[in-house]
Amino acid sequence: RKFLRVLPLPSENWNDLVEEWCCHPNPFARRTLHPQHGDCFVGDTFLLLNSRNESHVPESPKSKENTRVICKRCKTMLGETVSSGTIKYYVTEVVIQSAEGGFSPTPRSQFVQSIVAQCLLELSSAKSTFRFTIKGDNGKTYILIWLLNSDTLLVESLGSSSSHSDFTLFGDILTLSSGPVGSWNALKVLYQPCIQCRNKELADAWEDDMGVHPLKFPSETCLELLLILGLSTTSLPPSLRCMNSFQVRNSFC
């Protein structure tokens, strides 16, 4: 499917920002943006498309479950319908590429961490936001993430590294006298899991903090991301795994 227009959407919490910083009522508070045929509206973690010619979109959604858009082949949730003519796809579930370029499949764990890292990097650069909540489509908070820096360079020996095949996405392969060495740009983050009521008080405090930006993904993807974070943390030396009760993770970008 080709797009004639690709346009960025305002931030999901822009209404709150208007109320906080402007002395007048928000004139667009109850208005929504609906893409036309051939449009692609890009949000922080999703794409909005016109649902014309989408055969898998429910015609008359009656419940939250009926609004979910499911892949017919693998039964994975791809997105959800937001109105009778608009469908939302999560960026962690679909691949957007140039019509002229070829398709190169990427392992799922690499794709998810790359997409999330790009979201964190873009939002931190554009809005000076460094704390994020990872929320599921069910409204639950799964992870608290604190971005420390975006200029970390990781160098490791490929011969003895187990993380290269599972977690490395982009980098340069260098050959030294001691053997092949890989270097990668990465984001350094602190995170706290919030499943099973863990860190509930901290999660509630972040929920009410205007400096924290929420990122919404499918619930299954949130659990997948938490697993990726946990596996990466265990690959670090024990003395480097925690900082001020947060767990440490290097996310490749």
C-alpha positions as CSV (number, residue, x, y, z in Angstrom):
1,R,0.0,0.0,0.0
2,K,1.4,3.4,-1.1
3,F,0.9,6.7,0.7
4,L,0.4,10.0,-1.1
5,R,0.9,12.1,2.1
6,V,2.8,11.2,5.3
7,L,2.1,13.8,8.0
8,P,3.2,14.0,11.7
9,L,0.6,14.2,14.4
10,P,0.8,16.4,17.5
11,S,1.9,14.8,20.8
12,E,-0.7,12.6,22.5
13,N,-0.6,14.9,25.6
14,W,-0.7,18.2,23.7
15,N,-4.1,19.0,25.2
16,D,-2.6,18.8,28.7
17,L,0.3,21.1,27.6
18,V,-2.1,23.6,26.2
19,E,-4.1,23.7,29.4
20,E,-0.9,24.1,31.4
21,W,0.7,26.8,29.4
22,C,-2.0,28.8,27.7
23,C,-4.4,31.3,29.4
24,H,-7.3,30.6,26.9
25,P,-9.4,27.5,26.4
26,N,-8.2,25.0,23.8
27,P,-10.3,25.5,20.7
28,F,-9.4,22.0,19.3
29,A,-10.2,20.0,22.5
30,R,-13.0,18.0,21.0
31,R,-11.7,17.8,17.4
32,T,-10.0,14.7,15.9
33,L,-7.9,14.2,12.8
34,H,-9.0,11.6,10.3
35,P,-6.7,10.5,7.5
36,Q,-8.2,10.4,4.0
37,H,-7.5,7.7,1.4
38,G,-3.8,7.7,0.7
39,D,-2.9,9.5,3.9
40,C,-0.6,8.2,6.7
41,F,-0.6,10.2,10.0
42,V,2.4,9.4,12.2
43,G,2.1,9.5,16.0
44,D,4.7,8.7,18.7
45,T,4.0,5.0,18.6
46,F,1.4,4.5,15.9
47,L,0.2,5.2,12.4
48,L,-3.3,6.4,11.5
49,L,-4.6,5.1,8.2
50,N,-8.0,5.4,6.4
51,S,-9.7,2.0,6.7
52,R,-11.0,2.0,3.2
53,N,-10.3,-1.4,1.5
54,E,-9.2,-2.9,4.8
55,S,-11.1,-6.2,4.9
56,H,-9.9,-7.2,8.4
57,V,-11.3,-4.1,10.1
58,P,-14.5,-4.8,12.2
59,E,-17.5,-3.1,10.6
60,S,-19.5,-2.6,13.9
61,P,-17.2,-2.7,16.9
62,K,-19.2,-3.2,20.1
63,S,-16.4,-3.8,22.6
64,K,-12.7,-3.1,23.2
65,E,-11.9,-6.7,22.0
66,N,-13.8,-6.2,18.8
67,T,-11.7,-3.1,17.9
68,R,-8.5,-5.0,17.8
69,V,-6.9,-5.6,14.4
70,I,-5.5,-9.1,14.2
71,C,-3.1,-10.5,11.6
72,K,-5.0,-13.4,9.9
73,R,-1.8,-15.4,9.5
74,C,-0.1,-15.2,12.9
75,K,-3.0,-13.9,15.0
76,T,-0.8,-11.1,16.4
77,M,-2.5,-7.8,17.3
78,L,-1.4,-5.1,14.8
79,G,-3.5,-2.2,16.0
80,E,-7.1,-1.1,16.6
81,T,-9.9,0.8,15.0
82,V,-10.4,4.3,16.5
83,S,-13.5,5.3,14.4
84,S,-15.6,3.9,11.5
85,G,-13.1,5.2,9.0
86,T,-9.8,5.2,10.8
87,I,-7.4,2.4,11.9
88,K,-4.4,2.7,14.2
89,Y,-1.4,0.5,13.6
90,Y,1.4,0.3,16.2
91,V,4.9,0.9,14.8
92,T,6.2,-2.1,16.7
93,E,3.9,-4.4,14.7
94,V,4.3,-3.2,11.1
95,V,7.2,-2.3,8.7
96,I,7.1,0.8,6.6
97,Q,9.7,1.2,3.9
98,S,10.3,2.9,0.5
99,A,8.6,1.4,-2.5
100,E,11.9,1.3,-4.3
101,G,13.9,-0.4,-1.6
102,G,14.2,-4.2,-1.0
103,F,12.9,-5.9,2.1
104,S,15.4,-7.2,4.6
105,P,13.9,-9.2,7.4
106,T,15.0,-8.3,11.0
107,P,14.8,-10.6,14.0
108,R,11.8,-9.6,16.2
109,S,13.8,-8.7,19.3
110,Q,16.1,-6.4,17.3
111,F,13.2,-4.7,15.6
112,V,11.3,-4.0,18.8
113,Q,14.3,-2.6,20.7
114,S,15.3,-0.5,17.6
115,I,11.8,1.0,17.3
116,V,11.5,1.8,21.0
117,A,15.0,3.3,21.1
118,Q,14.1,5.5,18.2
119,C,11.0,6.7,20.0
120,L,13.0,7.5,23.1
121,L,15.7,9.3,21.1
122,E,13.3,11.4,19.1
123,L,11.1,12.4,22.0
124,S,14.1,13.3,24.2
125,S,15.6,15.4,21.5
126,A,12.3,17.2,20.5
127,K,10.8,17.7,23.9
128,S,13.6,17.3,26.5
129,T,11.6,14.4,27.9
130,F,13.8,11.7,29.6
131,R,11.3,9.7,31.6
132,F,8.7,7.4,30.0
133,T,6.0,5.0,31.0
134,I,5.4,2.0,28.7
135,K,1.7,1.3,28.7
136,G,-0.3,-1.5,27.1
137,D,-3.4,-1.2,25.0
138,N,-5.3,-2.3,28.1
139,G,-4.3,0.8,30.0
140,K,-1.9,-0.9,32.4
141,T,1.6,0.4,33.0
142,Y,4.3,-2.2,32.4
143,I,7.6,-0.4,32.5
144,L,9.1,2.8,33.8
145,I,12.1,4.0,31.7
146,W,14.6,6.8,32.5
147,L,16.8,7.7,29.6
148,L,20.3,8.6,30.9
149,N,22.2,9.3,27.7
150,S,22.1,8.7,24.0
151,D,25.8,8.8,23.1
152,T,27.0,5.5,24.6
153,L,29.4,3.5,22.4
154,L,29.7,-0.2,23.2
155,V,32.7,-2.2,22.1
156,E,32.8,-5.9,22.6
157,S,34.6,-9.0,21.4
158,L,32.4,-10.9,19.0
159,G,34.1,-14.2,19.7
160,S,33.0,-14.3,23.3
161,S,29.8,-12.2,23.2
162,S,26.4,-13.9,23.4
163,S,24.5,-10.7,23.0
164,H,25.6,-10.0,19.5
165,S,23.3,-12.4,17.8
166,D,20.3,-11.5,19.9
167,F,20.5,-7.8,20.7
168,T,22.8,-6.1,18.2
169,L,21.2,-4.2,15.3
170,F,23.6,-1.7,13.7
171,G,27.4,-1.3,14.1
172,D,30.8,-1.6,12.6
173,I,32.8,-4.8,12.7
174,L,36.5,-4.2,13.5
175,T,39.3,-6.7,13.3
176,L,42.1,-6.3,15.8
177,S,45.0,-8.5,16.8
178,S,43.0,-9.9,19.6
179,G,40.2,-10.9,17.2
180,P,37.0,-9.4,15.7
181,V,35.5,-6.6,17.7
182,G,32.1,-4.9,17.3
183,S,31.1,-1.4,18.1
184,W,27.6,0.0,18.4
185,N,25.8,3.2,19.3
186,A,23.4,2.7,22.2
187,L,21.1,4.4,24.6
188,K,21.7,3.9,28.3
189,V,18.5,3.6,30.3
190,L,17.3,2.8,33.8
191,Y,14.0,0.9,34.1
192,Q,11.6,-0.5,36.6
193,P,9.1,-3.3,35.8
194,C,5.6,-2.6,37.0
195,I,3.9,-6.0,36.4
196,Q,2.1,-7.8,39.3
197,C,1.8,-4.5,41.2
198,R,5.5,-4.0,41.5
199,N,6.7,-0.4,42.0
200,K,3.1,0.8,42.2
201,E,3.8,3.9,44.3
202,L,6.5,5.0,41.9
203,A,4.3,4.3,38.9
204,D,1.5,6.3,40.3
205,A,3.8,9.2,41.0
206,W,5.1,9.1,37.4
207,E,1.5,9.0,36.2
208,D,0.8,12.4,37.7
209,D,4.1,14.0,36.6
210,M,3.9,16.3,33.6
211,G,7.5,15.6,32.9
212,V,6.8,11.9,32.1
213,H,5.8,10.9,28.6
214,P,3.5,7.9,28.1
215,L,4.2,5.5,25.2
216,K,1.5,3.0,24.3
217,F,2.1,-0.4,22.7
218,P,0.2,-3.7,22.5
219,S,0.3,-5.4,25.9
220,E,2.0,-8.4,24.4
221,T,4.8,-6.2,23.0
222,C,5.2,-4.5,26.4
223,L,5.9,-7.9,28.0
224,E,8.2,-8.7,25.1
225,L,10.1,-5.5,25.7
226,L,10.4,-6.2,29.4
227,L,11.9,-9.6,28.6
228,I,14.4,-8.0,26.3
229,L,15.4,-5.5,29.0
230,G,15.8,-8.2,31.5
231,L,18.0,-10.4,29.3
232,S,20.2,-7.4,28.6
233,T,20.6,-6.5,32.2
234,T,21.8,-10.0,33.1
235,S,24.5,-9.8,30.5
236,L,26.1,-6.9,32.5
237,P,28.5,-7.5,35.4
238,P,26.6,-7.7,38.7
239,S,28.1,-4.4,40.0
240,L,26.7,-2.5,36.9
241,R,23.1,-3.9,36.9
242,C,21.5,-1.5,39.3
243,M,21.5,2.2,40.0
244,N,19.4,3.8,42.7
245,S,17.0,0.8,42.7
246,F,16.6,1.0,38.9
247,Q,17.9,-1.7,36.6
248,V,20.4,-0.7,33.9
249,R,20.1,-1.5,30.2
250,N,22.0,-0.5,27.1
251,S,19.5,-0.3,24.1
252,F,21.0,-0.4,20.6
253,C,19.8,2.3,18.2
